[in-house]
Amino acid sequence: MKEQIMRALFLQERKNLFDQAFQDFNYKNWKQDKEKTTELIDEWFKFALISTESKKEARFKALSMNEEIFGALIQSTENLKWDENYLTVIKEYQADWFQVLEEALKMNENQPVLQNESRTMDILVRPFIIWSRNQLKQHLCNIDNTQDFILHESTINSVLHTLSFQLTQIAGRSFVLELNIAKALGELEGLTPEERFISFIEKKFVGHKQLVSFFSEYAVIARTLAERTMLFVNVTKETLDRYLLNRSMIIDTFSLHSSELIRIDAGFGDSHQQGRTVMRLYLANGQSFMYKPKPLDISLHFQELIQWFNDKGFSPFLQRNSVIALDGYGYEKFIEAKPCKTEEEIQCFYTRLGALLAIIYVLDGTDFHFENLIAFGEHPMLIDLETLFHNQVYHNVPDSADIEAQFKICNSPLGTSLLPILFHQDDKGFGLELSGVNGERQMTPYPVLSLVDVNTDNMRYIRKSQSTSTGNNRPSLEGEFKNAGDYTAEIVNGFQSLCSMLLQYKMDLLVPTSPLFSFNNTPVRIVLRSTQFYTNFLLESRHPDYGRDALNQENLLDRIWFSWLDDRIISSELQDLRAGDIPYFIGTPNSLDLWDSYGRCIKDVFTRTSMSIVEDRLRSLSTDSISLYSDWISSSIAGSSLGKHVHKVHAPSQNEKVMTSDYSPKPLHSENFLETAKILGDELIEKSVFSQSKRYVTWIGMNLNYRGQLYLSALSPGLYDGTAGIALFLAYLGKISKEEKYTNIALAALETTLSKIPVHLKFPSAFYGQASLLYTLSHFESLLGFNDAWSKRKLDIISNLEDSIDEDTFFDLLGGSAGVIHVLLNEYSLTKSVKTLEVATQYGEHLLKHGEKNNEMISWTSSVSPTPYVGFGHGSTGIASALFRLAAVTKNNCYYATAEKAFAHLTESYSPNYFNWIDQDIKENHDLANWCHGASGIGIGLTLCMPYLNSSLIPDIVQNIEIAVNTTLKYGFNKSHCICHGSLGNIELLILAGQALNRPEWVAEAKKQGNIALSYFFEHSKFKTGLPTALDSQGLWLGLSGIGYQFMRLHSLTSLPSILSLQEPLYKESSCTKRP
C-alpha cells in the first residue's frame, strides 16, 4: 500500500525524499529520456497556462529547484509507476497524514460495520470519523471537570456530522466514478437501484481490504481526507480549549445563563488558516454565541466608532454589537433576525442602513454581501467587518475606459457590495445579485456540480443551474419582507445624513487621537481574488483525474500562476489550496506589508497604506460627491428592484403634468429636433469616461441584459443599451450636424465595443452579441468609408455566427436568430457575399427546426419564457419579418410558409375587445403598445412584411396596421420617451406605416409627438427614459441615445435608417478618413 500511497507526494516532497535519502544525489545521472523530459515539461506548463519564461523561473524558485530537477521529478512517476530510484526510500517515509491514514484504517478494521449502520457514501469516510471521535474523547477526558461545562457525546457528535459532510464532498466524485464502473461491469446485485447501490457499498467499502484498495487507487484523495481530518480535529480541540478558558467572560459579556455546551455548528463560511472556520456554539438552555478564529479588533473598534457617531447626535441611533476580541480570535453575540413591529421601524432600518453604507464607504470596506447583514428588527447589524480598510494591489493594466469606469465604481459606495451589483456574470451578461440589500432566491447563471439520484446505482454528478439560499438581511413586517426598492429615499437620506456629519466633523476625525486612528494596527483581511475563483480550483482538484497522483493535481493548481499577482503571494495561495483552504491574507491599515495564513510577512506589497487612502477619501468628501453617489445609490437599488419590469406600463405620478395627444405644442421647426439631439450628444460627451490614452470611451450607467437584470456599471458593449448603440447615435449625429467632436467620440465608443465583444463570444444576438457589432460596423463603414480592420472583424463575426447557431435558445429579434438574419441580410445586400447568405439560411433553418406547431400555427418558446410571445422585439411578428425577408432573398418557400404560420399565431392572439394582440402571460397588460410587446411593434413588423406578401394578404395586413396605429395612438404615448416602449419608439410605426401606405397624416402625427416630447424637455430639462422611475440611461433603446436618434430621424426622415427595424445603412462612403 505504501508504495501506491506515496503517489500522494507533491514535487517538493519527492525532491526532499530523495535529498534526505541520498546525500549529494546527482540528478544529471538520473536514467531518463531527455527528449521525453523536455516534452513533459512543455506539456506541464502548457496545461498550467504558464507561457512566459519569467513565470516559469518563478515557479522553479518557489519549488527550490531548477528545470533539470523539475523534469526528472515529473518523469519519475509517469504512468503512475515509481522510478526504481525511489523504491529504496519509500519504506522509510513518515508523515503525520500517513500515520493518521494508517491509524484510521486500523481502527475501522477493528470496529466492523454493523448490520444496522446505514449503507451510504458516509461509509467511505467512516475510518476518519472513528479516528476523530477517539481523538476528541481523549482530549476532553484529559481535561479535569469538563463534564461540568461540556456535554461530551452530543458536542462531539455535532462536530463530526460537519466533518463527515466535508469529507464526502472531497471523496464523492471518486466514489461515484467507482460506482458507475462497477455498474458498467455488471458487478452490482439487486432488483432495484437502491438494492444495487447497497451491494456496491458491501462489495467495495465494508471490507478492510476493499477500503484499502480504494485509498491505494486514489492516493491523493486518501491524503486529503487524512489531512483535512487532522486539521478539523486540531481546530475543534483549539475551539474547546478556548471556550473553557474564556467561558466566564463569554457568559458575562453576552449576558448568558450558565449552562453546558451541547452543540457546535462548524463550517460557517469558508475554511481558512489551516482548517479554521467560524462556528456557532450552543448551550443546553438554547442560548448561543459565535466563535471566530480570527482577530476581532476591527469589530471592536467599529463598535466604538458607531458610538462616536451616536454621541455626536446621529439619529436614529446605530445599534452596537457585543464583541470579545482576544489574541487572534474572539467571540461575538449571536444576532438573530427578528421582524419589525411597525412601518416606522422599517423606515428606520433603511435609514440606518444608509448611514452604515456611508461609514463602510469612508472606511474603504468591501464584500458586505447579504450573508454579512442581519435584520435585527429595526437595526441592520453587520456581522463580519474583516474587510474594512481593504487595500488594493495595483498593477499595470491595459489602456481601457472600462477599467477607468470600474475603478470609479469600486471607489464609490457601490464598491462596498452592500448595494446591488451583479456577480459571476456569464458571457451573455446574466449574473447573481448578492448584495447586502438583496436576499431573494436566484438561479445561478452557470451550471453547478450537483449530486442526483443519491443512494441508488444511478447516483451521479451533473452540472445544472441551482437556486441560491435566502438571507436574513431584509426587514419584515407581519410576515412580509420589505425590500430596499420601496425605501430608496430612506437609504439615501441615511447616507446623506451620515455624510453631512462626516463633513461637519471631518477635522475632528483626522486628528491622531480620533476613533479613526484606533484602527491603525488592527489586522484586516485582504481579498486578492474572489472566493469563487479559489473554490473552483478546490472543486476541480477533487475530480478523480487529480485524485490518483499528486503531480496531476499540482499541475492543475499551477494554473494559479497565470496571474499578475506578486509571485510571493501566489506561493502562499498554492500552499493554502493544497491544504484545502481558501487562501487568506491580512494587512494592517498603517502598513504596506501583507501576511499570509502561516504568519509569513510579504514586504511592500502595497504602494500606499489603507489608512492614507481612507484619510484622502474623508478629505475629498464633498457635497458634489455626496450628490453623485446618492444618484448612484438610487439607481442601483431601483434598478435591481424593478429591472424585470422595465417594459411594464407605468402611470404618471400625481404631480406630473400629462401631455395627451390633444395637447397642441408650440410649432417647432425641424432644426429644433437636430439641436435637441446635439444637446443630448453634448450631455453624453460630458458624462463620458475615457481611457488614459483617450482611445476608448464608456459611460457609467444602467445595463439591462436579455433576462431583465438591470444593474449599474460600466456600460455593456451591445447595441441595445451599450456602447455600440451610443456609438451609432453619435456617428450619425456627427454626419448630420457635420461636427467632428461627435464623430471622434463615436469612434472611441466603437473601439471600446470592439475590445469588449471577444471574437470567440458565442452569443449571436443582434442587440447584445456578435450580430450587434456586425450591424454597428456596417453602419460605420457606410458613414466613414471602408476600413480594413473593420472589414476583417466583420468576417470574423460572420464566421463566429456560423459556429454559434446552436447557442441560440431565444429565437426572437432581440436575443436570437430573427435579429441575426436581418443583420446578415443587410450585410449581404451590401457585399453580395455568398458566405453571409449561407449563414443567414442556417439561422433560418434553426428557426424552422425549433418552431412549435399547433395545427396551422407556429410559435416559438425560449429558454427564458415557456410561453410563446407574439410581439416584434419578443415574439412571432419579429421572427416572421425575418423569415419573409429571407424567403424573398433565397426563393425558399419553406421560410415563407413558416412565416405565414407565424402570422396565424398573430391572428390567434388578437383581442377584438382591446384592439390589440395579447401575450398569454401578460394578459393584464392589454394596453401594451410598445416596440418590444404590443401594437406598436406588431404594426412595424406587419409594415416590414408587406413587400414580401402575396397580394391576397395585403388588405388584411393593411387593416391590421391601421388597428395597430390607432391602438398605439391611444395607449402608446406620454409614458416614456424611449424607443423600446416609449413615445419616440412608437413614432417609428407612424413614420414607416405612413410612408408605406401613403398616409401623410400619420407622419404628421409622428412629428407632433416629437414636438410634445420636445416641449416636455423644455419644461422639465430632461426626458423620461425607459427605465423604471425614469432612471438615467445613456443607451440606444432605453435612454438618451435612442431619443436623440429619433429626433434626428424626424429632422431628416429620408436620410437616416430605421434602427428599430434593423434597417440597412443608407449612406455610401468610398473611403475611410477617420482613425480605426
QUIQUICOR-V962267 format. One record per backbone hydrogen bond with DSSP energy under -1.0 kcal/mol. NH is the residue of the N-H (numbers start at 0). CO is the residue of the C=O. If there is no record, write none. Layout:
nh co
NH CO
NH CO
This chain:
nh co
4 0
5 1
6 3
7 4
8 5
13 9
14 10
15 11
16 12
17 13
18 14
19 15
20 16
21 17
24 21
28 25
29 26
36 32
37 33
38 34
39 35
40 36
41 37
42 38
43 39
44 40
45 41
46 42
47 43
49 44
55 51
56 52
57 53
58 54
59 55
60 56
61 57
62 58
64 59
69 65
70 66
71 67
72 68
73 69
74 70
75 71
77 74
79 76
80 77
85 82
88 85
89 85
92 89
98 94
99 95
100 96
101 97
102 98
103 99
104 100
105 101
106 102
107 103
108 104
109 105
116 113
119 117
122 119
123 120
128 124
129 125
130 126
131 127
132 128
133 129
134 130
135 131
136 132
137 133
138 134
139 135
140 136
141 137
142 139
145 142
147 144
148 145
149 145
150 260
151 149
154 150
155 151
156 152
157 153
158 154
159 155
160 156
162 158
163 159
164 160
165 161
166 162
167 163
168 164
169 165
170 166
171 167
174 170
175 171
176 172
177 173
178 174
179 175
180 176
181 177
182 178
183 179
184 180
185 182
186 181
195 191
196 192
197 193
198 194
199 195
200 196
201 197
202 198
203 199
204 200
205 200
210 206
211 207
212 208
213 209
214 210
215 211
216 212
217 213
219 546
220 546
221 217
222 218
223 219
224 220
225 221
226 222
227 223
228 224
229 225
230 226
231 227
232 228
233 229
234 230
235 231
236 232
237 233
238 234
239 235
240 236
241 237
242 238
243 239
244 240
245 241
249 245
250 246
251 247
252 248
253 249
255 250
260 148
261 281
262 281
264 279
267 277
271 275
275 271
277 267
278 290
279 264
280 288
281 262
282 286
283 259
285 282
288 280
289 331
290 278
291 329
293 291
299 295
300 296
301 297
302 298
303 299
304 300
305 301
306 302
307 303
308 304
309 305
310 306
311 307
312 309
313 308
323 330
325 328
327 325
329 291
330 323
331 289
332 321
337 374
339 475
345 341
346 342
347 343
348 344
349 345
350 346
351 347
352 348
353 349
354 350
355 351
356 352
357 353
358 354
359 355
360 356
361 357
362 358
363 360
364 359
367 415
368 366
369 433
371 368
372 369
373 380
374 471
375 373
375 378
376 337
376 374
378 375
380 373
382 371
387 384
388 362
389 363
403 399
404 400
405 401
406 402
407 403
408 404
409 405
410 406
411 408
414 411
415 412
416 413
422 431
425 429
428 425
431 422
435 416
437 434
443 465
447 463
449 461
451 459
455 452
458 455
459 451
461 449
463 447
467 441
470 438
476 479
479 476
481 474
485 482
486 483
490 486
491 487
492 488
493 489
494 490
495 491
496 492
497 493
498 494
499 495
500 496
501 497
502 498
503 499
504 500
508 504
509 505
513 510
518 515
519 516
521 518
523 586
524 385
525 584
533 529
534 530
535 531
536 532
537 533
538 534
539 535
540 536
541 538
542 539
545 542
546 543
549 6
551 548
552 548
553 549
554 550
555 551
556 552
557 553
558 555
559 556
560 557
561 558
562 560
569 565
570 566
571 567
572 568
573 569
574 570
575 571
576 572
577 573
578 574
579 576
580 575
581 270
585 594
586 523
589 519
590 587
593 601
594 585
595 599
598 595
601 593
604 591
605 591
610 588
612 608
613 609
614 610
615 611
616 612
617 613
618 614
619 615
625 621
626 622
627 623
628 624
629 625
630 626
631 627
632 628
633 629
634 630
635 631
636 632
637 633
638 634
639 635
640 636
641 637
642 638
644 641
645 642
647 644
655 652
662 659
671 668
673 669
674 670
675 671
676 672
677 673
678 674
679 675
680 676
681 677
682 678
683 679
684 680
685 681
686 682
687 684
688 697
690 695
693 690
697 688
700 712
702 710
704 708
707 704
710 702
712 700
714 698
719 766
722 715
724 717
725 721
726 722
727 723
728 724
729 725
730 726
731 727
732 728
733 729
734 730
735 731
736 732
737 733
741 738
743 739
744 740
745 741
746 742
747 743
748 744
749 745
750 746
751 747
752 748
753 749
754 750
755 751
756 752
760 757
768 764
769 762
770 763
771 764
773 769
774 770
775 771
776 772
777 773
778 774
779 775
780 776
781 777
782 778
783 779
784 780
790 786
791 787
792 788
793 789
794 790
795 791
796 792
797 793
798 794
799 795
800 796
801 797
802 798
806 803
807 804
813 872
815 811
817 810
818 811
819 815
820 816
821 817
822 818
823 819
824 820
825 821
826 822
827 823
828 824
829 825
830 826
831 827
836 832
837 833
838 834
839 835
840 836
841 837
842 838
843 839
844 840
845 841
846 842
847 843
848 844
849 845
851 858
853 856
856 853
857 900
858 851
861 864
862 808
870 873
872 930
873 931
875 868
876 869
877 870
878 874
879 875
880 876
881 877
882 878
883 879
884 880
885 881
886 882
887 883
888 884
889 885
890 886
896 892
897 893
898 894
899 895
900 896
901 897
902 898
903 899
905 901
906 902
907 903
908 904
909 906
910 915
914 910
915 910
917 908
921 918
924 921
925 923
927 924
929 932
930 979
931 979
934 927
936 929
937 933
938 934
939 935
940 936
941 937
942 938
943 939
944 940
945 941
947 944
948 945
952 949
956 952
957 953
958 954
959 955
960 956
961 957
962 958
963 959
964 960
965 961
966 962
967 963
968 964
969 965
970 966
971 967
976 1023
979 1036
982 975
984 977
985 981
986 982
987 984
989 985
990 986
991 987
992 988
993 989
994 990
995 991
996 992
998 993
1001 998
1002 998
1003 999
1004 1000
1005 1001
1006 1002
1007 1003
1008 1004
1009 1005
1010 1006
1011 1007
1012 1008
1013 1009
1014 1010
1015 1011
1016 1012
1017 1013
1018 1014
1019 1015
1020 1016
1025 1037
1029 1026
1030 1027
1036 719
1039 1032
1040 1033
1041 1034
1042 1038
1043 1039
1044 1040
1045 1041
1046 1042
1047 1043
1048 1044
1049 1045
1050 1046
1051 1047
1054 1051
1055 1051
1058 1056
1061 1058
1062 1057
